[in-house]
Amino acid sequence: MSDQPATPFRTALLAGAVAGTTVDLSLFPLDTLKTRLQSSSGFFASGGFAGIYRGIGSAVVGSAPGAAFFFCTYESAKQWLSPRLGGSDAPTHMLAASAGEVAACAFPLWEAMKAWRRRMTGEKQVAAAESALFGSVAGAAAAAATTPLDVLKTRVMLAPERVSVAAVAGRMAREEGVRPFFAGVAPRVTWISIGGAIFLGSYQWVVNTMGVAA
């Protein structure tokens, strides 16, 4: 059994936000280079190795809160699971990490729909299939809402000159209107909603199974 002291909630919150921001600052250039390599106009025509941090602002906006949620949930789940699993470190850490991933990607809509369903049925937990459906809806909503950020990030990455996210957004709105902000929304919503159904549905199944076993 691990004798590592519990990490306070506020510490996990701050450390998670810092970790998420640090990761993005460190690895964002690789994402920029990948995007330019995939560009139809060619790698060097899309900017080559110049301005590899273009669009970092839109990425950090989402990564810091997500990472903070992950670590807060991870530490809380670890403390809750450890005594129930006999202090076995490996299963505790794996399950806590899974719970953290769920918290990082599940927008409040998923929990709101589950709460509504529990009130309707009077049950303590929703079924795995219901959770999968709610996860799909939540994932679709999140994907649609964040598509403009993804579009802006790509536009800034592919810009031939150094330009700010705000400048790109302003120019797009003036010259192209609102529609381009949602370019690619259909495939993005499709794969994220499917992922949400599988991820959150399987998570609920494990939670329900462990509850019955306990």
N, C-alpha and C positions, 0 to 999 in steps of 0.2 A: 504494500500500500504506500502511495506517495505521501511524503510529509511536507510537500510544497504548500506554503501558506496560500489562503484564498486571496484572489485579486479583488480589491474593492471595485464596486460598480463604476464610480467616477473615473478611476484609474483606467479601467478597461475601455471606457467610452473615449477618453482623451487619447490613450495609446492607440486604439483602433483607428481613430481619425487621422492621427499622425502617420500610422503605418500605411493606410490607404493612400494618403497623399504622397508619401515617400515612394511607394511602388509606382504610382503613375508618373511621378517626376523622373524616376529611374528608367522605366521601360517604355514610356510614351514614344521616344524616338524609333524604337523597333516597329511600333504600330504605324508610325508615319511612313517609314521605309517600305513596309509591307503594302500599305495602301497605294503608294506611288508605283511600286512594282506591278500592282494589279491594274493600274490605270491604262485605258485603251490608247492614250496619247504617248505612252512610253515613260520610262523611269526618269530620264533627265529632263524631258519636256515638262514633266509634272513637278519639277523642283529638285530632283536628284538628292544630294546630301545637304542642301541648304534649308535653313528654317525648320529643322526637324521637331521643334517644340510648338509649331503652329497648331492652335486648337486645343492646347492643354487646359485652358480655362474651363471649357465645357465638360471635359472628362473629370476634372477634379471636383466639380460641383456634385457629381453623382458618386464618386468613389469614396470620399471622406465619410459621408453619412452611412453608406453601405458597409464599409469596413468597421465603423464604430458599432453598428448594430450587430455585426458578426461577432466581434470580440466580447461584447456585453452578454450576448446570448451564450456564446461558447463558455465563458467563465461561470455563468449561472447554471447552465446545464451540467457542467463538470462537477460543480459542488453538489447538485441534486442527485446525479447519477452514481457518483463514487460509492457512497454507503450502500446503495441499492444493488450494486454489482460486486459487492464484497471487496471494494478497494482495488479492483483489477484495472490497471492503468490503461492498457491498450484499448479495450472495448469502450471504456469511459471516454477517452479522447476521441475515438472515431465517431461515436454517437453525438458527442458534444459538438464536434466540428460539423456534422450533418445538420444539427439543429441550428448552428450559427449560419450556415449557408441559406437555410430556409428563411431565417429572420432577415438576412441581408437582401434577399430577392423578393420577399413577400411584401407587397404594399398593404396598407391597412384594410384595403377592400376585401382581401381574403379572410382576415380575422372577423371583419364586420359581417360577411356573409355566413361564416360559421356560427357566429353568435346569434344571428337571426334564425338559423336553422335549429340551433339548440333550444331557443325559446319556443319555436313552433312544435318541436317534438317532445320537449321536456327531458331529453337525454343529455348526459354529461359530455358525450363526444358525438361527432358526426361520423357517418360511414366514410370509408376510404374513397368510394366512388363519388360521393358528394363533395368531398374535399378536392378530388381531382377536377371536378366540374368547376368548383369555385376558384381553384388555382388557375384553370384555363382562362376564366373570365378576368381574373386579376392580372394575369400575365398579359393578356391582350390589351387591357386598359393601360397597363404600364408601358407596353411596347409602343402603343399609339401616342401616348403622352410624351415619351422621350425621343420619338423619331426626329423632331426638329433639332434636338441637341446632336444627334448622330449625324444628321445631314450637315449641320454647321461645322462639326469637327472634320468631316470629310472634305468639305469645300475649302476650309482653311488649310488643311494638309496639302491639298492639290494646287493651291494658289501659287502662281509663278513668283510672286513677290511677298514680302513680309506684310501681313495684314491682320488686324484684330478680329475677334469673333463678332464684336459689335458692328464693325464696319461691313463685314460680310453679310450679317443679318439685315442691316439697313439697306444695302445695295440690292439684296435679293427681294426684299419687300417692295422697294421702289420699282425695280425693273421687271420682276417676275411675278410679283403677287404672293399670295399665301401658299398656293398649291405646291411649289417646289420644296417647301419645308417638310412636306410629307412624302417625298419621293421614296419609293421602296417600302412604304408602310405595310402593304399587303404581305409580302414575304416575311417582313420583320415580325408582324403581329402573328402570322401563322406559326413560325418556328418557336417563338417565345411562348405562345399560348399552349402549344403542344408540350413544350418543355415544362411549363408550369403545371400542367395536368399530371404528367408523369412524376415530376419531382415532388410536388406537394401531396399527390395522391398516395405515392409510396411512403412518404413520411407519415401520413395519417394512419396508414395501414400498420406500420411498425409501432406507432404510439398506441393504437388500439390493441394490437396483439400483446404488447408488453403490459398493458393495463390489465388484460384478461389473465395473463400469466401470473401477475403479481397477486 
